[in-house]
Amino acid sequence: MKPTDFSYYLTTFLTKYLLSEIGASKNTISSYRDTFILLLTFLKDVKDIPANRLTIGLITKDIMIEYLGWVENERCCSAATRNVRLAAIHSFARFLQYQNPDNLVEWQRILSIPVKKTEKKSINYLTLDGIRALLKTPWPDFVCQR
């Protein structure tokens, strides 16, 4: 079986571009890989497009929006998780702009997908009296044993 152009670009993105050119961390690469594993699952289960028939021309803004909706609604993920998945997709689209300029308009359409606003949790701080009380608390003496 002949590899598809999508498999070539995704493999290059995950194994060469992110590691060598961008210097992404192992955690970022793992997160991005997981994003594309989920994308392949979505395409197979929902769109009936198996990985061995997936071509780069099938990657469109509309498909990506459907995928992100599936992540949120069917997988019950938060908007923050959706935004993490979108960050991986945006990174891949930026990579594709230079690797496959034939579809430049579509990559820029994908890059136009906005992140969703998420609720920011408030940070609680200690009051000045709380900090003073904490500093007055006796600390145990630790002895270094060798």
N, C-alpha and C positions, 0 to 999 in steps of 0.2 A: 504494500500500500504506500502510495506517495504521500509525503507530508503536505499539509495545506500551508498556504502562506500565513494564515493566522498562527498556526503552531510555530512556524519559524520566528515570527515577530514576537510572540509571547515568550518563547524560550530565550531569545536574545535579550529581551527586556529584563526578564527575571535573573538570568545567569550572568550577563555581561554588563549591560547598561547600569542597572541599579548598583551592582557591586563595584565595578571598576570605574565607571565614569562619574557616577553621582556620589559614591561612597556611602550608600545607605547602610543603616545598621541591620544586623541579622533580624531583629524584631520587625523592622519596617518591611524587609523582604518577605518575611513569613506572613505578615499581615496582608501584603499585596498578593502573595501567592494564594492565600485563603480567599481573598476577594475573587480571584479568577477561577478558583475551584467552585465557588458558589455560582459564578456566572455560567460556567459550563454545565452545572447542575440545572440551573434555571433554563438554559437554552434547550437542554435535552428533555426535561420534564414538562416544561410549559410550552415551548416553541417547537418541540419535536425536531430539534437540530442536534444530532450527535456531534461530538468533538471531531470525529474524523471527516465530517462534511462541512465544518465551520471554516468559512473564508473571511478574510479581512473586510470584504465588501458587505458582509452581513452585519458588521458592527456599525450601528447607527445611533444617532441621538435618541430616536424613538425607542429602540431596543434597550438602551441604557436607562432611560426613564422608567420603562416597564420593569426592568431588573431592580432598580432602586425601590420602586413601589412594592415589588415582591419581597425584597429584603425586609421592608418595614411591616407590611401587612401579613404576608403568609408566614414569615419566619418570626414575626412579633418582635422585631428589633427596634431600638430607639432611634430617634432622629440623629443622635450622635454617632451611632453605629453606621447608619446610612451615610453620614458625612465621611466617615473613615473609608468606607467602600468607594465613595465618590472621589476621594483624594487619590486612591490607587488608579481609578479610571482616568482621572485628569492627568496623572503622571504618565500613564500609558499613551494617552492622546498626544501629549507634548512630545513624547518619544517618536510617535508615528508621524508627526508633522515633518520630521527630518528624514525618517526612514522610508516613508511611503507618501511623498508629496502629491501623488496622483489623486488622493482622497483628502486633500488639505481642507476643503470646505467642510467635509463631514467631521474631521478632527476638531476643527474650530467650533462647530456646532456642539460637539460633545463638551468642549471646554466651556461653553456658555451655560451649561447646567449649573444652577446656583446651589450653594450649600443651604441647608435648612437652618433656620434660627433654632437654637436650643435654649432651654432654661438654664441660666447660670445659677449655681448654688451660692448662697452667701457664705462668706467666711466669717466665723466668729472669732473675735480677738479677746484676749484677757484684758481686763481693766488694769490701770496702773496699780491699784491696790492688790489685784490678783497676782501681778508680777512680783510685787514686794513680798507678798505672803509666800510665794513659791521660792523666792530667793532666801527667805529666812528659814525655810525648811531644812532641818539637819540632814546631811547626807552621810551614808555609812562610809567608813574608811575601808578602802579596798587594799589588800595586801597582795603584792605580786609574789606568787610562790613559784620557785623554780626547782 
